[in-house]
Amino acid sequence: MKLGFIGCGVMANAMMGGIIKNGLFKPEDIWGADPVEAGRQKTKEANGINVTADNLEVLKNCDVVFFAIKPQYYASMIDGIKDHVRENQLFISIGAGRTLDYLADAFDHKPVKIVRVMPNTPAQVGEGMAAACPNEYVTDEEAQLALKILRGFGKAELMPENLFDVVTGVSGSGPAYVCMFIEAMADAAVLGGMQRATAYEFAEQTVYGTAKMLMETGLHPGVLKDMVSSPAGTTIAAVRTLEEMGLRTAVIEGVQACTEKSIEMQSAK
């Protein structure tokens, strides 16, 4: 089986790197197409894959193909490949806002197998979170294959497409909220006298370690929070202040605003 990428940008290279590192595909079994020579060369140097300027060469050589280009280029890209799709080829689309209905229209409603995916930027370090939704032509086995590939650079779950706006709110845009929280923690540490670089190290490791602990132990976040909060102690004093300042409400409202904006942008297309 051969794997292809139409587009060799940052996200595509991150996905390739994770897939190769985890042994899902060998570099010689991966093809990448990009119109920019510098992008092709950088990809070949980084991942050792086959590169080309021709999208059709990727289609000719590959069984599974990622659409890893900016959404505004989808129409012209699909117009150039839609008459060359083979019956059993599987396509994985990561273009934001490019729904299964949009893709069906772009392919003139041909029976093309497509899995729509909403990834996030931590895929660049092999810790992404992706939602995947197959269209009606994708078999259960093919959907599981797509998940296996996606899990080469993080975690992935099947999700109904009507929840993709919520996925955008919680994980697609979520790294920005986490970065704001880390910045705030570091600012507080600097206010207390810590050097800036050290403050970021402490804040980042605390967020990373806490998330890893929750995932590996299966503990509910509230349980871990209670474990850290000793009676009349420092942590519960901080928790009280964060509750007074509306931390939970601010986060909920932010995620909701993101979700609503995603819905609005979909409707405007």
N, C-alpha and C positions, 0 to 999 in steps of 0.2 A: 504494500500500500504506500502511495506517495501523497505528501502533504504540500499544499501550495498556499501562497499569500499574494494577493493583489494589493500592493502597497508594502513598502519596506521602511515605514517610519518607526518612531520610538516604541509605540505599543506593539507593532508587529515584531520588532527585534526582541522585545521583552518576552513575548509569547514564544518565539522560536527558541530563545535561550533556555527557558524553563522546560520546554518540550524535549529539547536535546539533552539537557542536564538530567532529566528524569528517565531518559532512555526510551521514550515513546516512539521517536523516529531518529534515524541517523541523519547527519547533515546531508549526506549524498542523496537522501530520499526526500529532501525538502527543496521546493522551488519558490523563488520570490521574484515578483515583477514590480518594477518601478521605472517611471520615465526619466528620473534624474540619475545620471551616471554616478555622481558622488554618493547618492543614497545606496545604489546597488553595490558599489565598491565597499562602503562602510559595512553593509550587511554581510557581504562575503567575508571580509576580514574578521568580523565579530563572531559569526556563526558557521562559516565554512560551507554554506549552502550553495545551490545552483541559482544564479541570478540571470535575469533577462529584462529587456525593455518591453517585451511583448506579452500582454495578458493572455493571448491565445496560446502561447507556449506553455504557460502554467496550466491552462485548461487541458491541453493535449497530454500533459505528463502526469497530472495529479488526479487522485480519487476524491480527496477532500480539499476544499479551497476556502480560505478565509477572505472575506472582504474587509480589508484593513486600511481603507482610505477615508478621507473626510466626507461627511454626508453630502456635501454640495457637488461632489464628483460622481455620485452613484449613477445618476441618469445616463451620463455619457459612457461610463464604464460598462453598465449593463447592456446598453444599446450595442456596444461593440462585441459582447460575448454571447448574447442571448440565443443566437442561431447556431452556436457551437457547443452547447451543453449536451453532455452524454446522459443517457437514461438513468444511470445509477450514481452519478456524481452527487456529492453532498456539499452544500455551501453553508458556511457559518458567517453571519453578518454581524459586525460589531458597530455599525454606524448609528450614532445617537439619533433617535427620532424616526428612523427608517423602519416603519412597521411592516408586518407581514403583508398587510393589504397593499402598502406602497410597493413592496417588492413584487407581489403578484402582478400588479399593474405594469410595473417596469418590464417584467418578463412576458408581457402579453398573455398572462394567465395560462402559461404552459405548465405542465406538471413537473416543476423544478423543486427539488428537495432543498429546503432552506431551514436553518435553525437561527432564529434571531437571538442575539446575546447582548446583555448589558454588563460589561466588565467595569472594573475601576482601576485607578492608577497604581495601587500596590502590586498589580500584576508585574510591574517592572522589577520587583524584588522577589518574585515568586510567591507573593502573599495576597493575590487578588481575590475578590469575591465577585462571582458572575452569576447572573440569572440567565436561563436559557429556555426558549420556547420554540418548539418545532412546528412547522406547518403540517397540513394534513397528508402530505406525500412522504413524510419522514416516518420510517418504521421505528418500533420500540428499540430494536437493536441499533439502528443508526443514531437515535437520540442518546443512547447509552455510550456509543462511540464518541459523540460530540462531547458529552460530559467527561469522558476519560481524557480527551485531549485538553479540554479546558482546565481540568484538575492538574495538568502538567505545570501550571503557573499559578496555582492557588486553589480555592474552593469553588465549586459550582453546583447549582441546584436547578432542577426544572421548576419553572414558575409560569402561571398563566399570564398571557400578555397584558391583561387588564390590570395587573399589579406592577407593570414595568415603571409606571410613574412613581409608585411608592418605592420601588427599588432605587430609582434615581435619587429620591429624597434621603434614603437611609444609607445606601452604600456608594452609589455613583458620585454624589456630591459629599458624602460623609467624610472623606479625608480632609476636606477643608475645615469642617467643624472640629475635628480632632486636632488639627494643627493650631487652630485658634485657642483650644483648651491648653495645649502644650505651651504656646506662647504666653498665655496668662499665668500658668504655673511658674514658668521661668521668670517672668517679670516680677512675680511676687518674691521669688528667691533672690533676685537681684536687689529688690527693695530691702530685703533682709541682710544684704551684705555679700552675697555669693557672686563670684565672677560669672559673666554671661555664658561663656562656653560650658562651664561646669553646671550652671543652672539648666541649660538645655539637655545636657547629658542625664542629669537626675530626672528631669521631667519626662524625657523620651523613654528612658528605660523603665520608669514607673508605669507609664501607659502600656508599653509593650509587654512588660512582665505581668501586669494585671490581666490583660487580655489573654495572654498565653495560659495563665493560671486558670482563668474561667473556662477556657476551651478544653484544657487537659483534665480538669477535675469535674467538669460538668456542674459546678456550683452555680446557683442563681446569683446574679450580681448583688441582690439585696442581702443574701446570706453572707457573702464575702464582706460587704460593707459593715454588716453587724459584727462580724468577727473582729474587724479592725477597730470598732468603736467601743472602747472600754468605758465603764461607768465614770462619769465626771471627768473624762479624759480630754485629750487634745483633739482627737478625730471628731468626736461628737460635737465639740464646740464649732469646728469647721463646718460640719454637716448642717448644724442649726443655722449658721450664717448663710450658707449656700441656699438652703431652703427659703430663708427670709428674703434673699435677693432674687429668688425665682429661677434658679438654674434649670430645674426640670421643665418648667413652663417655657422658658426661653428656647431650650433644645426642641421641645415638641412643636412649638410654633415655627421654629426655623425649618425643621424637616417638613412640616405641613406646607409652609410657604414654597419650599422647593418643589414639593409634589404638585401643588396647584399650578406653579409656573410651568412645570413639565407638561401638565395637561393642557394648559393654555397654548403652549408652543405647538403641541400636536394638532390642536384644533385649527391653528392658523395655517398649517401646511396645506 
